[in-house]
Amino acid sequence: CHRDLTELTPTREPFDRPLTIEHMFAIVNGSHSRGPPKGLAGLQPQGRTTHIDMAAALLSAHAEVGAHQRNLLEVIARCEATEVWAGDGCRDLAEWLSCRLGISQWAARRWINAAAALPHLPEVAAALEDGTLCLEVVVELCRFATPETEHKLIKWARGVTVATVRRRADVANRPAFDDIVDAHRTRFLRYW
């Protein structure tokens, strides 16, 4: 799995040279950069930092992470569009991401789904990018949010746990009872 990804270009930055996985991470890490990472650098010397300062530094760092994660999902969408996994002998993008990023195929499939949904959910995308929502919540919201419901869902998701959002997504994606019954009725086994 060490080949150049030649036709992969991120949506925010044109690229003339072949793009390797290292270049992709450099893009993700640098595309939303607004100067040096803030983190704890702007805080008072040790001992004089207040809880408010620490909370502000935490929220600032979280917003930066969210912006990078949003960009990562954009790159994943481009990977899907260009079928980069095919040249590496992978079955699909989820397998390729699992191999490349060291994540489970389950997580990779959720990220792929979110990458495909975010262009249609601009408020959810903005909430990830500015740190209002974390990646785990966004991934679950992308399973059932619509452009008409996203504003209300963002407000709701800010007040509940990731597990609660996941449960609601599971319920929204659950097959109808009649579909389950029909599937069971049509099952058969043939032997000779």
N, C-alpha and C positions, 0 to 999 in steps of 0.2 A: 504494500500500500504506500509506495513512495514515488509517485509519478507527478509531473507537473500538471496543473489544472489550467490548460491554456485558454479556454474560452470563458472562464469565469471572471466576471467583473462585478464589483459591488455597485450598488445603485448610486452611491454618492461620489465615487472617485474613479475616473477613467484609468485604465491600465494598459500599457503596451507590452509588457514583458510577461512571460509565463508565470502563473500564479501557483505557488506551492502552499501547502497547509500552513507553513510558517508565515508566509505573506498574508494569508487569510487572517491569522491571529494578530498580525501587526496592524492590519486594517481595522479589525474589530477593536483593538486596544487604542487606536489612534484617531479613528474617524470622528468621534464626538469630543475629542479633547478640547477643553477650554482653558488651556494652560496647564501648569503642573498640578498633579493631584493635590487636593486640599487636605484631606485627611486631618491629621493632628498638627500639621505644619504651622497653621495660623493660631494655634492655641497658646495660652500663657505658659511660662515656665512651670515645671512640675510643682504642685502644691498650691498654685493660685488659679488653677483651672476650675471653673464652676460646672455644676451639672448641666446648666443651660448650654455652656460652651461645648461640652462633650456631646450633648444631644444634637446640637447644630452640626457638629463635625460628623456625627453618625449619619444624620439625614443627608448631608452633602455627599458623603461617600456612597450612600445607598442610591442617590440620584445618578451619580456617575456610573455605578454598576448597572443600573437600569438602562441608561443610554447605551452602554456597551452591549447589553443583552438584546436590546432592540435591534442593534446593528447586526448582531450574531444571527438573529432570526431572519433578517434581510438576506444575509449571505446564504443561509440555509435555503431560502426560497430560490435563490439563484442556482444553488447546487441542484435543487429539484428540477428546475427548468432546463438545465444543461445536462442532466443525467450523468454527473461526474462519476458515479459509482460503477457504471457499466464497464469502464476501462480497467477497473481494479478487480473485476470478477466478483463483485458483490451482487447479491440478489436484488437489493433495493437500497434506497437512500438511508433507511433506518439502520441497516446492517453496516453500511459504510460509515455513518456517523458514529455508531457504536464502536467500531474499530478505530476510527480516527480520534475521537474525543474521549474514549474510555467511559462512555455512559451506557446505560442499559438500552436495549432496543425499545423497551416500553417508553422510556423517557425520550428517546430519539423520535418515536412516532408522535408523541405529544408535541414536541418542538416543531416537527414538520407540519402538523395540523395547525399549530398556532402561527407559523410562518405563512401558511396559505391563507389563514383567516384575517390576519392583521391589516392587510391592505383594504379590507372591507369594514374594518372596525377602527376608524381613525382615533376615536376618543380612548379606546383601550390601548392602542399603540402609544398615544401621547402619555397616558397614565403610567405605562411601563417606562417610557423614556425619561419622564421627570421624577420617577421614584415614588409616585403616588401608590402604585401597586407593584408587588414583586413578581418575578417571573413565574413562580408556581401558581399564583392566583390568575395571572394572565393566561397561562396555558389552559387552565380549567375553564375560565370564562370563554375562551375561544371555542370551546366545545358546544356552547349553546347560545351565546349572545348573538344578537342581530343588530344591524345599524339602528333599528328603532328602539331596542331595549338597552343598548350599551350604557347610556348615560345613567339610567336608574340602577343598573347592575353594578357600575363602578362605585356609586354611593353605598350600595348594599355590601359589596365585597370588602370595603374598607372597614366595616364593623364586624366581620365574621372571620373565622379561621379558614385556612386553606382546606381543611377537611370538610367544612360545611359547603364551600364552593364546589369541591369535588363531588360530594354527595348529590348536590343539585344537578351537576352536569351528568352524573350517572343516571339519575332519574329522568332527565330530559332525553337521554340517548337510549333509554331502555326500550326494547321492542314492545309493541302493543301485545296484550294478552292474546288476542285473536290470531296474531301472526305466529305466536309460539304454539298455539293449539293447532293451527293449520300445518305448521312445519312438522309437528309430532304426528299428525294424521297421515301425512304423505311419506313418512319414513317407511322403508321396507328393506328386507334382506332377501337377496336372491342367491340361491346356491344350486349346484347340480352335482 
